[in-house]
Amino acid sequence: MTEKAATKMVDPPVQPLPITPEPAAEPDPLAKRFLNLRTLLSFVIGLAILGFVLSRVEVNFGEIRARLVQTNLPLFLGAVVLYYATFPIRALRWQQLLRNVGYAKGNDDGTRLPSVFGLAEIVLLSWFANCIVPAKLGDAYRAYLLKSNAGVSFSKTFGTILAERIIDMLLLFALLAVSVLLAFSGALPSVVLNIMQVGLVLVLLVVAGLFVMRNLGGVISRFVPKRFRQQYTLFEEGTLGSFQSLPLVLTYSVLGWAIEAGRLYLVCLSLGLTSLAPAIVLFVALASALLTTLPITPAGLGFVESAIVGILLLAANWGLAPGVDENAAASVAILDRVISYWSLVTIGIVVYFLTRKR
């Protein structure tokens, strides 16, 4: 065999296959939102409001510290347990809303919803997001998490969350009205009357918005840019389709808000405030919950603390909150927000990094 023929029989050198880099993980939107100027400004606004209110109320920080040191720990820990017990209940309600719009566990279309505890984890992370970013962006984050985990439509899922907020708004106003009538026996102070008027305006806006969406949805979609029209249709389906199985949804909602009021009641008891009327505690809990919906500061920071102090002092002036003064009211606000804000931030950070790693 000639050298030339042998050369032809040798296999050509194998070219190495190009290495395809693994796709990068989808960036989580929460970290980017937390580190922007708007978020930092919202914290400044919340702390400024809190500082302004404290400057207008004569508080003795030494006495507040003494009250906090004497907190009844078993009652306080009971309040913590009650607070975190609301998340499985809110998950059950959200699961029902998702079922109402056609999302069930193990659908034929390939979507697989998480378990109730998986949904509770997502709800907790969305509340954590609301604690660190303004404008209620945690609600959008919740839809993003479920889309990432279950492959559902973001727009349709966000519609179920909006429906949940609407149900909460209507129920909050109804419970507020009942608690006001019970607490103040119909003779409403001007401040309380103003709060109820604001709540009524919000309820009317919500009802008007639902009416327009239900009856003029086709007209609205014409004004939506064509590339977003399908997303709007899914969002509309998610919102309007959620209003089914209302007795069960309302049962979960009432139970959740009752537990919220129970948490605040245990906080008051842990500070030795045993003579507060349950109606006053219910009103304070619901009014502060209403203020968390304000999109100005994260989770109503500054507004909620001010409302707790202000309403308790108002009730004390009317003789409805025996033993409550400026220091006691400030102590209640601090302890309650340790549970509903600062503990949620702490636990949320841990859960956030564990889920990102997972």
C-alpha positions as CSV (number, residue, x, y, z in Angstrom):
1,M,0.0,0.0,0.0
2,T,1.4,3.3,-1.0
3,E,1.9,6.1,1.5
4,K,-0.8,8.2,-0.3
5,A,-3.4,5.4,-0.1
6,A,-2.6,4.9,3.6
7,T,-3.2,8.6,4.2
8,K,-6.6,8.3,2.7
9,M,-7.6,5.5,5.0
10,V,-6.8,7.4,8.1
11,D,-9.9,8.9,9.7
12,P,-10.0,12.6,9.7
13,P,-9.5,14.3,13.1
14,V,-12.7,14.5,15.1
15,Q,-13.8,18.1,15.6
16,P,-14.9,18.8,19.2
17,L,-18.6,19.6,19.5
18,P,-19.4,23.2,20.5
19,I,-20.2,23.5,24.2
20,T,-23.6,25.0,24.6
21,P,-23.8,26.9,27.8
22,E,-26.6,26.0,30.2
23,P,-29.4,28.5,30.2
24,A,-29.1,31.0,33.0
25,A,-31.6,30.8,35.8
26,E,-34.5,33.2,35.3
27,P,-33.7,36.3,37.2
28,D,-35.9,36.9,40.2
29,P,-37.5,40.3,40.0
30,L,-37.7,40.9,43.8
31,A,-34.0,41.6,44.3
32,K,-33.8,44.2,41.6
33,R,-36.9,46.0,42.9
34,F,-35.6,46.0,46.5
35,L,-32.4,47.8,45.6
36,N,-33.9,50.7,43.6
37,L,-34.3,54.3,44.6
38,R,-38.1,54.1,44.7
39,T,-38.0,51.4,47.4
40,L,-35.5,53.3,49.5
41,L,-37.6,56.4,49.2
42,S,-40.7,54.5,50.4
43,F,-38.9,53.4,53.6
44,V,-37.8,57.0,54.2
45,I,-41.5,58.2,53.9
46,G,-42.8,55.5,56.2
47,L,-40.2,56.2,58.9
48,A,-40.8,60.0,58.5
49,I,-44.5,59.5,59.1
50,L,-43.8,57.3,62.2
51,G,-41.4,59.9,63.5
52,F,-43.9,62.7,63.0
53,V,-46.6,60.9,64.8
54,L,-44.3,60.0,67.8
55,S,-43.3,63.7,67.9
56,R,-47.0,64.7,68.3
57,V,-47.6,62.1,71.0
58,E,-46.0,62.4,74.5
59,V,-44.4,59.0,74.9
60,N,-41.8,58.0,77.5
61,F,-39.4,55.6,75.9
62,G,-38.2,54.3,79.3
63,E,-41.8,53.4,80.2
64,I,-42.4,51.7,76.9
65,R,-39.2,49.7,77.3
66,A,-40.4,48.7,80.8
67,R,-43.7,47.5,79.4
68,L,-42.1,45.5,76.7
69,V,-39.7,43.8,79.1
70,Q,-42.8,42.7,81.2
71,T,-44.6,41.2,78.2
72,N,-46.3,37.9,78.9
73,L,-44.3,35.6,76.6
74,P,-46.8,32.7,76.3
75,L,-49.5,35.1,75.2
76,F,-47.1,36.8,72.8
77,L,-46.0,33.5,71.3
78,G,-49.6,32.5,71.0
79,A,-50.2,35.7,68.9
80,V,-47.2,34.7,66.7
81,V,-48.7,31.3,66.1
82,L,-52.1,32.8,65.3
83,Y,-50.5,35.1,62.8
84,Y,-48.7,32.4,60.8
85,A,-51.8,30.1,61.0
86,T,-53.5,32.5,58.6
87,F,-51.2,31.6,55.7
88,P,-52.6,28.0,55.2
89,I,-56.1,29.5,55.4
90,R,-55.3,32.1,52.8
91,A,-53.7,29.3,50.7
92,L,-57.0,27.3,50.9
93,R,-58.9,30.4,49.8
94,W,-56.5,31.0,46.9
95,Q,-56.7,27.4,45.9
96,Q,-60.4,27.7,45.6
97,L,-60.2,30.8,43.5
98,L,-57.7,29.1,41.2
99,R,-60.1,26.1,40.9
100,N,-62.9,28.6,40.0
101,V,-60.9,29.7,36.9
102,G,-60.0,26.2,35.8
103,Y,-56.7,25.6,37.6
104,A,-56.8,22.4,39.7
105,K,-54.1,20.1,40.9
106,G,-53.1,17.8,38.1
107,N,-54.9,19.4,35.2
108,D,-54.9,17.7,31.8
109,D,-53.2,20.8,30.2
110,G,-50.0,20.0,32.1
111,T,-50.4,22.5,34.9
112,R,-49.8,21.1,38.3
113,L,-50.6,23.4,41.2
114,P,-48.6,23.1,44.4
115,S,-50.1,21.6,47.5
116,V,-51.8,23.8,50.1
117,F,-48.5,24.2,51.9
118,G,-46.8,25.1,48.7
119,L,-49.4,27.8,48.0
120,A,-49.0,29.0,51.6
121,E,-45.3,29.3,51.0
122,I,-46.0,31.4,47.9
123,V,-48.5,33.6,49.8
124,L,-45.9,34.1,52.6
125,L,-43.2,35.1,50.1
126,S,-45.6,37.6,48.5
127,W,-46.4,39.2,51.8
128,F,-42.7,39.3,52.5
129,A,-42.2,41.1,49.2
130,N,-44.9,43.6,50.2
131,C,-42.9,44.3,53.4
132,I,-39.8,45.3,51.5
133,V,-41.1,46.9,48.3
134,P,-43.9,49.5,47.9
135,A,-46.9,49.6,45.5
136,K,-48.2,46.1,46.5
137,L,-45.7,44.5,44.1
138,G,-45.9,41.4,46.2
139,D,-49.2,40.6,44.5
140,A,-47.5,40.5,41.1
141,Y,-44.6,38.5,42.6
142,R,-47.1,35.9,43.8
143,A,-48.4,35.5,40.3
144,Y,-44.8,35.3,39.0
145,L,-44.0,32.5,41.5
146,L,-47.0,30.4,40.6
147,K,-46.3,30.8,36.9
148,S,-42.7,29.7,37.5
149,N,-43.7,26.7,39.6
150,A,-46.9,25.5,37.9
151,G,-46.7,26.9,34.3
152,V,-50.0,28.8,34.7
153,S,-50.9,32.1,33.0
154,F,-49.5,35.1,34.8
155,S,-52.4,37.3,33.7
156,K,-55.1,34.9,34.7
157,T,-53.4,34.2,38.0
158,F,-53.1,37.9,38.7
159,G,-56.8,38.2,38.1
160,T,-57.5,35.7,40.9
161,I,-55.3,37.8,43.2
162,L,-57.2,41.0,42.3
163,A,-60.5,39.2,43.0
164,E,-59.1,38.1,46.3
165,R,-58.2,41.8,47.1
166,I,-61.7,42.9,46.1
167,I,-63.3,40.3,48.3
168,D,-61.1,41.4,51.2
169,M,-61.9,45.1,50.6
170,L,-65.7,44.5,50.6
171,L,-65.5,42.2,53.6
172,L,-63.2,44.5,55.6
173,F,-65.6,47.4,55.1
174,A,-68.6,45.3,56.2
175,L,-66.7,44.1,59.3
176,L,-65.5,47.6,60.0
177,A,-69.0,49.0,60.0
178,V,-70.2,46.3,62.4
179,S,-67.2,46.8,64.8
180,V,-67.8,50.6,64.7
181,L,-71.5,50.3,65.6
182,L,-70.7,47.9,68.4
183,A,-67.7,49.9,69.8
184,F,-69.1,53.4,69.6
185,S,-72.8,52.6,69.9
186,G,-73.6,54.6,66.7
187,A,-72.2,57.9,68.0
188,L,-69.2,58.1,65.7
189,P,-66.2,60.4,66.4
190,S,-65.3,62.5,63.4
191,V,-62.0,60.7,62.9
192,V,-63.8,57.3,62.7
193,L,-66.4,58.8,60.4
194,N,-63.7,59.9,58.1
195,I,-62.2,56.5,58.0
196,M,-65.6,54.9,57.2
197,Q,-66.1,57.5,54.4
198,V,-62.8,56.7,52.8
199,G,-63.7,53.0,53.1
200,L,-67.0,53.6,51.4
201,V,-65.4,55.5,48.6
202,L,-63.0,52.6,48.0
203,V,-65.9,50.1,48.0
204,L,-67.8,52.1,45.5
205,L,-64.8,52.3,43.2
206,V,-64.3,48.6,43.5
207,V,-67.9,47.8,42.7
208,A,-67.9,50.3,39.8
209,G,-64.7,48.7,38.4
210,L,-66.2,45.2,38.5
211,F,-69.4,46.5,36.8
212,V,-67.4,48.1,34.0
213,M,-65.2,45.0,33.5
214,R,-68.2,42.7,33.4
215,N,-70.4,44.7,31.1
216,L,-67.9,46.7,29.0
217,G,-65.0,44.2,28.8
218,G,-65.3,44.0,25.0
219,V,-65.2,47.8,24.7
220,I,-62.1,48.0,27.0
221,S,-60.2,45.4,25.1
222,R,-60.5,47.5,21.9
223,F,-58.4,50.2,23.6
224,V,-55.8,47.6,24.7
225,P,-52.8,47.4,22.3
226,K,-53.2,44.3,20.1
227,R,-50.0,42.6,21.5
228,F,-51.5,42.8,25.1
229,R,-55.1,41.9,24.2
230,Q,-54.8,38.2,24.9
231,Q,-53.2,39.0,28.3
232,Y,-56.0,41.3,29.1
233,T,-58.6,38.7,28.2
234,L,-56.9,36.2,30.5
235,F,-56.7,38.8,33.3
236,E,-60.4,39.5,32.9
237,E,-61.2,35.8,33.0
238,G,-59.2,35.3,36.1
239,T,-60.9,38.3,37.9
240,L,-64.5,37.7,37.0
241,G,-64.2,33.9,37.0
242,S,-63.0,33.9,40.6
243,F,-66.4,35.0,42.0
244,Q,-67.8,31.5,42.3
245,S,-68.2,29.2,45.3
246,L,-68.5,32.4,47.3
247,P,-69.9,30.8,50.6
248,L,-66.7,28.8,50.9
249,V,-64.4,31.7,49.9
250,L,-66.1,34.0,52.3
251,T,-65.8,31.4,55.1
252,Y,-62.1,31.3,54.6
253,S,-62.0,35.1,54.5
254,V,-63.9,35.7,57.7
255,L,-61.9,33.0,59.5
256,G,-58.6,34.7,58.4
257,W,-59.7,38.2,59.6
258,A,-61.0,36.7,62.9
259,I,-57.6,35.2,63.5
260,E,-56.0,38.6,62.7
261,A,-58.2,40.3,65.3
262,G,-57.4,37.4,67.8
263,R,-53.7,38.1,67.3
264,L,-54.0,41.7,68.2
265,Y,-56.2,40.8,71.2
266,L,-53.5,38.4,72.5
267,V,-50.9,41.2,72.0
268,C,-53.0,43.5,74.2
269,L,-53.4,40.8,76.8
270,S,-49.7,40.1,76.8
271,L,-49.2,43.8,77.8
272,G,-51.7,43.6,80.6
273,L,-54.5,45.4,78.8
274,T,-57.3,43.1,79.9
275,S,-60.2,45.5,79.8
276,L,-60.3,46.4,76.1
277,A,-63.7,45.7,74.5
278,P,-63.4,43.1,71.7
279,A,-65.2,45.4,69.3
280,I,-62.4,48.0,69.8
281,V,-59.7,45.4,69.1
282,L,-61.6,44.2,66.0
283,F,-61.8,47.8,64.7
284,V,-58.1,48.5,65.3
285,A,-57.1,45.2,63.6
286,L,-59.3,45.8,60.6
287,A,-58.4,49.5,60.2
288,S,-54.7,48.8,60.3
289,A,-55.2,45.9,57.8
290,L,-56.9,48.4,55.5
291,L,-54.0,50.7,55.7
292,T,-51.6,48.0,54.6
293,T,-53.2,48.2,51.2
294,L,-51.8,51.7,50.7
295,P,-49.2,51.5,47.9
296,I,-47.1,54.3,49.3
297,T,-44.9,52.5,51.8
298,P,-44.0,48.8,52.2
299,A,-46.9,47.0,54.0
300,G,-48.2,50.4,55.2
301,L,-45.1,51.1,57.2
302,G,-45.6,54.3,59.3
303,F,-49.4,54.4,58.5
304,V,-50.3,51.2,60.4
305,E,-48.3,52.0,63.5
306,S,-49.8,55.5,63.6
307,A,-53.3,54.1,63.2
308,I,-52.9,51.6,66.0
309,V,-51.7,54.4,68.4
310,G,-54.3,56.9,67.2
311,I,-57.4,54.7,67.4
312,L,-56.4,53.3,70.8
313,L,-56.0,56.8,72.2
314,L,-59.3,57.8,70.6
315,A,-61.0,54.9,72.2
316,A,-59.3,55.8,75.6
317,N,-60.7,59.3,75.3
318,W,-64.1,57.9,74.9
319,G,-63.7,55.7,77.9
320,L,-63.7,52.5,75.7
321,A,-60.1,51.5,76.4
322,P,-59.4,51.5,80.1
323,G,-55.7,51.5,81.0
324,V,-54.5,52.8,77.6
325,D,-52.3,55.8,77.5
326,E,-49.7,57.0,74.9
327,N,-47.1,54.6,76.2
328,A,-49.5,51.6,76.3
329,A,-50.7,52.4,72.8
330,A,-47.2,52.7,71.4
331,S,-46.3,49.4,73.1
332,V,-49.2,47.6,71.4
333,A,-48.1,49.0,68.0
334,I,-44.5,47.9,68.5
335,L,-45.3,44.4,69.6
336,D,-48.0,43.9,66.9
337,R,-45.7,45.1,64.2
338,V,-42.9,42.9,65.5
339,I,-45.2,40.0,64.6
340,S,-46.9,41.2,61.4
341,Y,-43.9,43.1,59.9
342,W,-40.5,42.4,61.3
343,S,-40.9,38.7,62.0
344,L,-42.3,38.3,58.5
345,V,-39.2,40.1,57.0
346,T,-36.9,37.8,59.0
347,I,-38.7,34.6,58.2
348,G,-39.3,35.7,54.6
349,I,-35.6,36.3,54.0
350,V,-34.9,32.7,55.1
351,V,-37.7,31.2,53.0
352,Y,-36.7,33.4,50.0
353,F,-33.2,32.1,49.9
354,L,-34.2,28.5,50.5
355,T,-36.7,28.6,47.6
356,R,-34.2,30.3,45.3
357,K,-31.6,27.6,46.1
358,R,-34.2,24.9,45.6
